[in-house]
Amino acid sequence: MDGITHDPLGRLSSWNGSLHFCRWSGVYCSRRHVHRVTQLNLFSYGLVGSLSPHIGNLTFLRRIDLQNNSFHGKVPSVIGGLFRLQVLVLSNNSFEGMIPTNLSTK
């Protein structure tokens, strides 16, 4: 099963159809490209689960901060295709395996 399986602090309760996704907790969108997610900041949200490969659909991402959660499993290789990505913070989780090689050469 991919994705977040537990949100003990309820930090993702805004992640539903009643709010535009640019107003969801931890999600930041571009001012110029209004419906494009540029940052995902889930620092210390207490989240449990894996990082879904669907993150690769967020092609305008410049920053991903997932530190201090309980993510596990592999970092999806699709992250390497996010060519705008400048900052990736994964510390204090339980990821395993290699960081996608095309990330380390950017």
One Martini backbone bead per residue (centre of mass of N, CA, C, O) as a GRO file, in nm:
protein
  106
    1MET     BB    1   0.093   0.039   0.026
    2ASP     BB    2   0.049   0.364  -0.068
    3GLY     BB    3   0.116   0.602   0.163
    4ILE     BB    4  -0.072   0.739   0.404
    5THR     BB    5  -0.186   0.568   0.716
    6HIS     BB    6  -0.110   0.800   0.939
    7ASP     BB    7  -0.268   1.089   1.135
    8PRO     BB    8  -0.248   1.170   1.461
    9LEU     BB    9  -0.279   1.506   1.430
   10GLY     BB   10  -0.464   1.595   1.177
   11ARG     BB   11  -0.304   1.765   0.945
   12LEU     BB   12  -0.484   1.635   0.683
   13SER     BB   13  -0.790   1.733   0.707
   14SER     BB   14  -0.778   1.944   0.455
   15TRP     BB   15  -0.753   1.690   0.254
   16ASN     BB   16  -1.006   1.792   0.052
   17GLY     BB   17  -1.284   1.909  -0.141
   18SER     BB   18  -1.346   2.183   0.031
   19LEU     BB   19  -1.052   2.254  -0.059
   20HIS     BB   20  -0.811   2.385  -0.206
   21PHE     BB   21  -0.497   2.252  -0.238
   22CYS     BB   22  -0.351   2.537  -0.178
   23ARG     BB   23  -0.495   2.518   0.132
   24TRP     BB   24  -0.337   2.302   0.235
   25SER     BB   25  -0.157   2.159   0.458
   26GLY     BB   26   0.179   2.202   0.335
   27VAL     BB   27   0.076   2.358   0.076
   28TYR     BB   28   0.241   2.517  -0.207
   29CYS     BB   29   0.190   2.772  -0.444
   30SER     BB   30   0.206   2.942  -0.716
   31ARG     BB   31   0.164   3.269  -0.827
   32ARG     BB   32   0.179   3.230  -1.139
   33HIS     BB   33   0.093   2.911  -1.106
   34VAL     BB   34  -0.175   2.862  -0.922
   35HIS     BB   35  -0.204   2.520  -0.970
   36ARG     BB   36   0.101   2.488  -0.859
   37VAL     BB   37   0.307   2.286  -0.687
   38THR     BB   38   0.616   2.384  -0.497
   39GLN     BB   39   0.538   2.283  -0.196
   40LEU     BB   40   0.624   2.029   0.060
   41ASN     BB   41   0.541   2.074   0.413
   42LEU     BB   42   0.581   1.796   0.660
   43PHE     BB   43   0.708   1.889   0.916
   44SER     BB   44   0.628   1.723   1.196
   45TYR     BB   45   0.335   1.553   1.145
   46GLY     BB   46   0.339   1.232   1.222
   47LEU     BB   47   0.370   1.051   0.984
   48VAL     BB   48   0.253   0.742   0.827
   49GLY     BB   49   0.440   0.574   0.568
   50SER     BB   50   0.454   0.626   0.227
   51LEU     BB   51   0.583   0.733  -0.075
   52SER     BB   52   0.421   0.825  -0.337
   53PRO     BB   53   0.451   0.814  -0.685
   54HIS     BB   54   0.253   1.065  -0.733
   55ILE     BB   55   0.463   1.292  -0.683
   56GLY     BB   56   0.546   1.305  -0.993
   57ASN     BB   57   0.295   1.502  -1.071
   58LEU     BB   58   0.465   1.742  -0.924
   59THR     BB   59   0.644   1.928  -1.149
   60PHE     BB   60   0.681   2.212  -0.960
   61LEU     BB   61   0.865   2.113  -0.756
   62ARG     BB   62   1.119   2.253  -0.519
   63ARG     BB   63   1.003   2.140  -0.233
   64ILE     BB   64   1.081   1.877   0.014
   65ASP     BB   65   0.946   1.821   0.353
   66LEU     BB   66   0.973   1.513   0.571
   67GLN     BB   67   1.073   1.558   0.838
   68ASN     BB   68   0.983   1.401   1.125
   69ASN     BB   69   0.871   1.110   1.063
   70SER     BB   70   0.723   0.774   0.941
   71PHE     BB   71   0.870   0.696   0.691
   72HIS     BB   72   0.882   0.430   0.442
   73GLY     BB   73   1.079   0.284   0.230
   74LYS     BB   74   1.107   0.392  -0.081
   75VAL     BB   75   1.224   0.618  -0.295
   76PRO     BB   76   1.088   0.731  -0.556
   77SER     BB   77   1.210   0.756  -0.878
   78VAL     BB   78   1.031   1.006  -0.973
   79ILE     BB   79   1.193   1.226  -0.827
   80GLY     BB   80   1.416   1.243  -1.053
   81GLY     BB   81   1.195   1.402  -1.255
   82LEU     BB   82   1.214   1.666  -1.073
   83PHE     BB   83   1.371   1.933  -1.221
   84ARG     BB   84   1.291   2.168  -0.996
   85LEU     BB   85   1.427   2.039  -0.769
   86GLN     BB   86   1.620   2.167  -0.475
   87VAL     BB   87   1.469   2.037  -0.214
   88LEU     BB   88   1.548   1.745   0.002
   89VAL     BB   89   1.384   1.627   0.305
   90LEU     BB   90   1.436   1.299   0.497
   91SER     BB   91   1.490   1.314   0.780
   92ASN     BB   92   1.374   1.121   1.030
   93ASN     BB   93   1.329   0.836   0.900
   94SER     BB   94   1.269   0.498   0.716
   95PHE     BB   95   1.427   0.486   0.474
   96GLU     BB   96   1.520   0.291   0.183
   97GLY     BB   97   1.782   0.277   0.000
   98MET     BB   98   1.809   0.466  -0.279
   99ILE     BB   99   1.876   0.747  -0.425
  100PRO     BB  100   1.808   0.881  -0.698
  101THR     BB  101   2.053   0.938  -0.929
  102ASN     BB  102   1.924   1.193  -1.083
  103LEU     BB  103   1.954   1.375  -0.824
  104SER     BB  104   2.273   1.377  -0.765
  105THR     BB  105   2.327   1.545  -1.060
  106LYS     BB  106   2.197   1.847  -1.015
   0.00000   0.00000   0.00000
